[in-house]
Amino acid sequence: MAAFWGASLLVSACTLDGGLASGPKSIDVLGGEITVVAPEGYCFDRRASRLAEGFTVATPCGASRLALITTQIGEADSAAVTGAENALLQLIQHPDGRALLSGAGDPSTIFVHHVQVHNHRVEVFFSDTASSLSDGLQPTQWRAFLDYQDRMVTVSVRWWDQSPLDQAQGLAVLRAAALALVGD
């Protein structure tokens, strides 16, 4: 199943003529309870997203920085980041927290390069050597944990082997995605 998602994400990112994908700039998830907005230059891929589960995939449609952005909206009343940012920051540096970052649930596959708190969210730059979506994607990624309305949200940014981003560029895309979602 993971290989299917990886392949569909890579195929959906580009059109057959090599152009960038197009799609909606905002999309409703969880039966219309939440609207997720893509940052400038990104569009949502309805085929790769699982809207009923609160999972979205945004791909470039005019972005200068080519990245794959995923957003997972948590269940109602799952918000837990605001006010507990430092505790989450500490957890991510512990094996239990690194296991949460791992595609395989294995903390030994995670190397945390940098973790920080910014605007009531925890931002993590890490590598996952066991990532199940690694075909054509770099093993490094940025992920943010934040609260939106009454829900915990994760936003992840990955980039392709053929157009890698550096740490600062990836962080800029992550922050743009968080800003588009929550507006701060």
C-alpha positions as CSV (number, residue, x, y, z in Angstrom):
1,M,0.0,0.0,0.0
2,A,2.8,2.4,0.9
3,A,4.5,1.8,-2.5
4,F,1.1,2.6,-4.2
5,W,0.9,6.0,-2.4
6,G,4.5,6.8,-3.2
7,A,4.0,6.1,-6.8
8,S,0.7,8.0,-7.0
9,L,2.2,11.0,-5.3
10,L,5.1,11.1,-7.7
11,V,2.9,10.6,-10.8
12,S,0.3,13.1,-9.6
13,A,2.9,15.8,-9.1
14,C,3.5,16.3,-12.9
15,T,1.5,16.1,-16.0
16,L,2.6,13.8,-18.8
17,D,4.1,16.6,-20.8
18,G,6.4,17.5,-17.9
19,G,4.4,20.5,-16.7
20,L,3.3,21.1,-13.2
21,A,0.0,19.8,-11.9
22,S,-3.1,21.9,-11.4
23,G,-5.9,21.6,-8.9
24,P,-7.8,23.4,-6.2
25,K,-6.0,25.9,-3.9
26,S,-8.3,25.0,-1.0
27,I,-10.0,21.7,-0.2
28,D,-12.6,20.6,2.4
29,V,-11.7,17.6,4.6
30,L,-13.5,15.6,7.2
31,G,-16.9,16.0,5.5
32,G,-16.5,19.8,5.2
33,E,-15.6,20.4,8.9
34,I,-12.2,21.9,8.0
35,T,-10.9,23.8,4.9
36,V,-7.2,23.3,4.2
37,V,-5.6,26.1,2.1
38,A,-2.4,25.5,0.0
39,P,0.4,28.0,0.1
40,E,1.1,30.1,-3.0
41,G,2.3,28.0,-5.9
42,Y,0.7,24.8,-4.7
43,C,-2.5,22.9,-5.5
44,F,-4.2,20.0,-4.0
45,D,-4.2,16.6,-5.6
46,R,-7.6,15.1,-4.9
47,R,-6.6,11.6,-6.1
48,A,-3.6,11.3,-3.7
49,S,-5.5,13.0,-0.8
50,R,-7.8,11.1,1.6
51,L,-10.2,13.9,2.4
52,A,-12.6,11.8,4.6
53,E,-9.5,11.0,6.8
54,G,-8.2,14.6,6.9
55,F,-5.2,13.9,4.8
56,T,-4.2,16.2,1.9
57,V,-1.4,16.2,-0.6
58,A,-0.3,19.5,-2.3
59,T,2.0,19.5,-5.3
60,P,3.6,22.4,-7.2
61,C,1.5,24.3,-9.7
62,G,3.7,27.3,-10.2
63,A,5.9,27.2,-7.1
64,S,9.5,28.3,-7.4
65,R,10.4,25.7,-4.8
66,L,9.3,22.2,-5.9
67,A,8.2,20.3,-2.8
68,L,5.5,17.8,-1.8
69,I,3.3,19.0,1.1
70,T,1.1,16.7,3.1
71,T,-1.2,17.8,5.9
72,Q,-2.9,15.5,8.4
73,I,-5.8,17.0,10.4
74,G,-6.4,15.2,13.7
75,E,-9.7,14.3,15.3
76,A,-11.9,16.9,17.1
77,D,-10.5,17.9,20.5
78,S,-7.0,16.5,19.6
79,A,-5.3,19.9,19.9
80,A,-2.3,19.5,22.3
81,V,0.6,21.6,21.0
82,T,-0.2,25.2,22.1
83,G,1.1,25.6,25.7
84,A,3.0,22.3,25.5
85,E,5.5,23.2,22.7
86,N,8.6,22.6,24.9
87,A,7.3,19.2,26.1
88,L,6.7,18.1,22.5
89,L,10.2,19.4,21.5
90,Q,11.7,17.3,24.3
91,L,9.6,14.2,23.3
92,I,10.9,14.4,19.7
93,Q,14.4,14.1,20.9
94,H,13.5,10.9,22.8
95,P,13.3,7.5,21.1
96,D,9.5,7.4,21.7
97,G,9.1,10.8,19.9
98,R,11.5,9.7,17.1
99,A,9.3,6.6,16.6
100,L,6.4,9.0,15.9
101,L,8.4,10.5,13.1
102,S,9.4,7.2,11.5
103,G,7.5,5.8,8.6
104,A,8.3,2.4,10.1
105,G,7.7,3.3,13.7
106,D,11.4,2.6,14.4
107,P,13.3,5.4,16.2
108,S,16.6,3.9,14.9
109,T,15.7,5.1,11.4
110,I,15.3,8.7,12.4
111,F,18.0,11.3,12.7
112,V,16.8,14.7,14.0
113,H,18.9,17.4,12.5
114,H,17.1,20.3,14.1
115,V,14.0,20.9,16.2
116,Q,12.6,24.3,17.3
117,V,9.5,26.1,18.5
118,H,8.1,28.9,16.3
119,N,4.7,30.6,16.5
120,H,3.1,28.0,18.8
121,R,4.2,25.1,16.6
122,V,7.1,22.6,16.8
123,E,9.2,22.4,13.6
124,V,11.4,19.3,13.0
125,F,14.0,18.8,10.3
126,F,14.9,15.1,10.1
127,S,15.9,12.2,8.0
128,D,14.0,8.9,7.9
129,T,16.0,6.1,6.3
130,A,13.0,3.7,6.4
131,S,10.6,6.0,4.7
132,S,8.1,4.0,2.7
133,L,7.6,6.9,0.3
134,S,11.2,7.3,-0.6
135,D,11.1,6.4,-4.3
136,G,12.3,9.6,-5.9
137,L,12.0,11.6,-2.7
138,Q,14.9,12.8,-0.5
139,P,15.0,11.0,3.0
140,T,15.1,14.5,4.7
141,Q,12.0,16.4,5.5
142,W,10.5,19.2,7.6
143,R,7.5,18.5,9.7
144,A,5.4,20.9,11.9
145,F,3.1,20.0,14.7
146,L,0.5,22.7,15.5
147,D,-3.0,23.2,16.6
148,Y,-5.8,24.5,14.3
149,Q,-9.2,25.1,15.8
150,D,-9.6,22.2,18.2
151,R,-7.4,19.8,16.3
152,M,-3.7,18.8,16.2
153,V,-2.3,19.1,12.7
154,T,0.9,17.9,11.1
155,V,2.3,19.5,8.0
156,S,5.2,17.7,6.2
157,V,7.4,19.0,3.4
158,R,9.5,16.7,1.3
159,W,11.4,17.3,-2.0
160,W,12.4,15.2,-5.0
161,D,15.8,13.8,-5.7
162,Q,16.0,15.7,-9.0
163,S,15.2,19.1,-7.3
164,P,16.4,19.0,-3.7
165,L,15.9,21.9,-1.4
166,D,18.3,22.9,1.3
167,Q,17.2,23.1,5.0
168,A,16.3,26.8,4.8
169,Q,14.3,26.4,1.6
170,G,12.4,23.5,3.1
171,L,11.6,25.5,6.2
172,A,10.3,28.4,4.1
173,V,7.9,26.0,2.3
174,L,6.8,24.5,5.7
175,R,6.1,27.9,7.2
176,A,4.3,29.0,4.1
177,A,2.1,25.9,4.3
178,A,1.4,26.5,8.0
179,L,0.6,30.2,7.4
180,A,-1.8,29.3,4.6
181,L,-3.6,26.9,6.9
182,V,-3.8,28.9,10.2
183,G,-3.1,32.4,9.0
184,D,-0.3,33.3,11.5
